[in-house]
């Protein structure tokens, strides 16, 4: 079902791009076909500095509310 929908959308995109080219409408740049995603278990994303800043920010927010 998803593949069918994707094929339909790709045909629509091709038709719209053809019409834009015909009428000389500038096209925006295309989005990349894929993007880099991050692994949730990657320890380089959550380091000691990040944890410290989260705790500090939470403490500051708690003091400000008091």
C-alpha positions as YAML, in Angstrom:
chain: A
units: angstrom
residues:
- id: 1
  name: UNK
  ca: [0.00, 0.00, 0.00]
- id: 2
  name: UNK
  ca: [2.83, 2.39, 0.88]
- id: 3
  name: UNK
  ca: [4.69, 1.49, -2.30]
- id: 4
  name: UNK
  ca: [1.58, 2.24, -4.38]
- id: 5
  name: UNK
  ca: [1.16, 5.60, -2.65]
- id: 6
  name: UNK
  ca: [4.82, 6.42, -3.19]
- id: 7
  name: UNK
  ca: [4.58, 5.58, -6.88]
- id: 8
  name: UNK
  ca: [1.52, 7.83, -7.18]
- id: 9
  name: UNK
  ca: [3.29, 10.71, -5.45]
- id: 10
  name: UNK
  ca: [6.39, 10.30, -7.62]
- id: 11
  name: UNK
  ca: [4.21, 10.57, -10.74]
- id: 12
  name: UNK
  ca: [2.55, 13.68, -9.32]
- id: 13
  name: UNK
  ca: [5.95, 15.23, -8.59]
- id: 14
  name: UNK
  ca: [7.14, 14.51, -12.12]
- id: 15
  name: UNK
  ca: [4.01, 16.12, -13.60]
- id: 16
  name: UNK
  ca: [4.29, 19.19, -11.38]
- id: 17
  name: UNK
  ca: [7.99, 19.58, -12.21]
- id: 18
  name: UNK
  ca: [7.18, 19.32, -15.92]
- id: 19
  name: UNK
  ca: [4.55, 22.06, -15.60]
- id: 20
  name: UNK
  ca: [6.91, 24.26, -13.59]
- id: 21
  name: UNK
  ca: [9.61, 23.84, -16.21]
- id: 22
  name: UNK
  ca: [7.12, 24.60, -19.00]
- id: 23
  name: UNK
  ca: [6.06, 27.88, -17.37]
- id: 24
  name: UNK
  ca: [9.59, 28.72, -16.16]
- id: 25
  name: UNK
  ca: [8.61, 28.70, -12.49]
- id: 26
  name: UNK
  ca: [11.72, 28.42, -10.29]
- id: 27
  name: UNK
  ca: [11.79, 25.17, -8.38]
- id: 28
  name: UNK
  ca: [13.00, 24.86, -4.80]
- id: 29
  name: UNK
  ca: [15.95, 22.58, -4.17]
- id: 30
  name: UNK
  ca: [15.01, 18.96, -3.53]
- id: 31
  name: UNK
  ca: [15.24, 17.42, -0.11]
- id: 32
  name: UNK
  ca: [17.81, 14.65, 0.25]
- id: 33
  name: UNK
  ca: [16.57, 11.10, -0.48]
- id: 34
  name: UNK
  ca: [17.87, 10.03, 2.92]
- id: 35
  name: UNK
  ca: [19.09, 11.68, 6.10]
- id: 36
  name: UNK
  ca: [21.49, 10.53, 8.75]
- id: 37
  name: UNK
  ca: [19.69, 9.30, 11.82]
- id: 38
  name: UNK
  ca: [21.28, 8.91, 15.21]
- id: 39
  name: UNK
  ca: [21.42, 5.71, 17.19]
- id: 40
  name: UNK
  ca: [19.70, 6.15, 20.55]
- id: 41
  name: UNK
  ca: [22.40, 3.98, 22.15]
- id: 42
  name: UNK
  ca: [25.24, 6.18, 20.86]
- id: 43
  name: UNK
  ca: [27.00, 7.34, 24.02]
- id: 44
  name: UNK
  ca: [28.70, 10.23, 22.21]
- id: 45
  name: UNK
  ca: [25.37, 12.08, 22.14]
- id: 46
  name: UNK
  ca: [24.87, 12.00, 25.90]
- id: 47
  name: UNK
  ca: [28.11, 12.87, 27.63]
- id: 48
  name: UNK
  ca: [28.93, 14.14, 31.11]
- id: 49
  name: UNK
  ca: [28.73, 17.78, 30.04]
- id: 50
  name: UNK
  ca: [25.22, 17.27, 28.62]
- id: 51
  name: UNK
  ca: [24.02, 15.54, 31.79]
- id: 52
  name: UNK
  ca: [25.54, 18.27, 33.97]
- id: 53
  name: UNK
  ca: [23.84, 21.01, 31.96]
- id: 54
  name: UNK
  ca: [20.46, 19.26, 32.15]
- id: 55
  name: UNK
  ca: [20.71, 18.89, 35.94]
- id: 56
  name: UNK
  ca: [21.94, 22.48, 36.37]
- id: 57
  name: UNK
  ca: [19.15, 23.87, 34.19]
- id: 58
  name: UNK
  ca: [16.59, 21.86, 36.15]
- id: 59
  name: UNK
  ca: [17.93, 23.18, 39.45]
- id: 60
  name: UNK
  ca: [17.91, 26.77, 38.21]
- id: 61
  name: UNK
  ca: [14.33, 26.38, 37.00]
- id: 62
  name: UNK
  ca: [13.26, 24.87, 40.36]
- id: 63
  name: UNK
  ca: [14.86, 27.74, 42.29]
- id: 64
  name: UNK
  ca: [13.23, 30.33, 40.07]
- id: 65
  name: UNK
  ca: [9.78, 28.83, 40.71]
- id: 66
  name: UNK
  ca: [10.26, 28.78, 44.47]
...
